Amino acid sequence: MPMPDDSNAAAAATPASVSRWSVMFRALQHRNFQLFFGGQLISLIGTWMDTIAEAWLVYRLTGSSLLLGTVAFAGQIPVFLLAPIGGMAADRLNRRSIVIATQSTSMALAGILAALTISGRVKVWEVVMLASFMGVVNAFDIPARQAFLVEMVGREDLMNAIALNSSMFNGARVIGPAIAGILVASIGEGWCFFANSVSYIAVIAGLLLMKIERRAAQERMASALEHIAEGFRFVQQTRPIFALLLLLGLVSLVAMPYSVLMPVFAARILHGNARTLGVLMGATGVGALTGALVLASRTGLKGLSKWVAFSCMGFGVALILFSFSRWYIVSVALLVPVGFSMMVQMASSNTLIQAMVPDRLRGRTMAVYSMMFMGMAPLGSLLAGALGKSIGAPLTVALGGCGAVIGGIVFARQLPKLRVEARQLILAQALAGGEPPGSMTARTVD
């Protein structure tokens, strides 16, 4: 009996495999996005190291879940207060220049925290103050960076760029906490802060090497305040975008602050240390990275609104189950679907919003997105810290999970009313971008 020709089978399989990979990573065909992706990946590993080390430092110095929530509040509330100004700046000024400035400032702030910690002089109030300064920087960085994606890849590959950007964020979320857990346990938190400061060099270098076509200048007949108000009116009057942002704000307020209480779970409930915290956060990152890559493999918007609803409900259910776990392995395993669901909801919402918004309003709309995603989190962090102190971390996380489940159900019930307007908006922006009717953004959303 003749043997099957393995070479022919391999040849037949290779094009399909290559096709899948080329679809999943198609935004990396753009040189500017390659530079952004590489530099940002290095920088984000440093950022996640900083996040874990900072949480452990505060908990080591104080042993207080309330102060964990306070530091998170200080770092995020400026986004809620100042993001509208950041969004207006992103629509009126050069977005790349804004991101270079914000990344450079972040590098300096991380360096100050490293110097204070390594020298042994760091105080909790200094951590709170530096966190608040970083929040001010993020209020300008997030809208500009999100709006800048379309300038790097164009509308056709925007969905893939958002998904890959999320995968990069969560790939770093897997690596950063793992490294931080080892470094904190062996040489202390300060060197994590130092590594974070140095890591910003990569993203700044990538931004400087980009070649970006100049955007058409915005007319400035209206004042800055009128520009900000125009962005809020657009979001309020555009029902699909308003509904997506409302759901995101709810989840950010009641469910996402679970991460603030992770040091409590690591130390008190699972009886671990900084390395335990790193593994828990890394498990969330594995799930989130998987979710981002699943989204990156998609080529259309059809069905994405359902993904938002079901991922929100899945996020809540996974959090509730995690809150009841008292076993290390089970807790780590449950954080994988927590990360997956959270990422799918966030990235899907981001993609749908950017597909519906005109470019002249992109920065201001993403500023409202920042307010809902990061701006509501400080209120939730403060609430989670206070509740964690009074009723315990597990019950606090379970209540947040219940809120996410309820929000997902309400959003799912509203979908039939939102789809018609969403289709019209997506088609209008696809045509305005000069794309063919069969392109990704022109496809319907269900």
Protein Blocks (a to p, Z undefined) as FASTA:
>chain_A
ZZddfklmmmmmmmmmmmmmmmmmmmmmpmklmmmmmmmmmmmmmmmmmmmmmmmmmmmm
nopaklmmmmmmmmmmmmmmmmmmmmmmmmmmcfklmmmmmmmmmmmmmmmmmmmmmnop
acfklmmmmmmmmmmmmmmmmmmmmmmmmmmnojmlmmmmmmmmmmmmmmmmmmmmmmmm
mmmmmnojklmmmmmmmmmmmmmmmmmmpccdddddddfkbcfklmmmmmmmmmmmmmkl
mmmmmmmmmmmmmmmmmmmmmmmmmmmmnopafklmmmmmmmmmmmmmmmmmmmmmpcbf
ehklmmmmmmmmmmmmmmmmmmmpcbfklmmmmmmmmmmmmmmmmmmmmmmmmmmpcfkl
mmmmmmmmmmmmmmmmmmmmmmmmmmmmmnojklmmmmmmmmmmmmmmmmmmmmmmmmmm
mmmmmmmmmmmnopafklmklpccZZ
